[in-house]
Amino acid sequence: MNRISSNGGTPLVVAENEKVIGVIELQDIIKPGIQERFERLRKMGIKTVMVTGDNPLTAKFIAEKAGVDDFIAEAKTRR
């Protein structure tokens, strides 16, 4: 699970009768050209911050790959 998270994936544990039978890796897709868009914002003096519910390992990988300046992981919504 740590390997999947470190590579930007979200691990989904599959179980049957409370016994783990496998792990599925879900991957977010980084849109082409997003790094260049963030770079343009940076040149205008705008700092980019990604806010996500993902765990810190996954969030760090995606933030670096997307080219954002900073990230906040494990964000929760209020109801």
Stockholm file with secondary structure:
# STOCKHOLM 1.0

chainA/1-79         MNRISSNGGTPLVVAENEKVIGVIELQDIIKPGIQERFERLRKMGIKTVMVTGDNPLTAKFIAEKAGVDDFIAEAKTRR
#=GR chainA/1-79 SS CHHHHHTTEEEEEEEETTEEEEEEEEECCCCTTHHHHHHHHHHTTCCCEEECSSCHHHHHHHHHHHTCSEEECSCCCCC
#=GC SS_cons        CHHHHHTTEEEEEEEETTEEEEEEEEECCCCTTHHHHHHHHHHTTCCCEEECSSCHHHHHHHHHHHTCSEEECSCCCCC
//
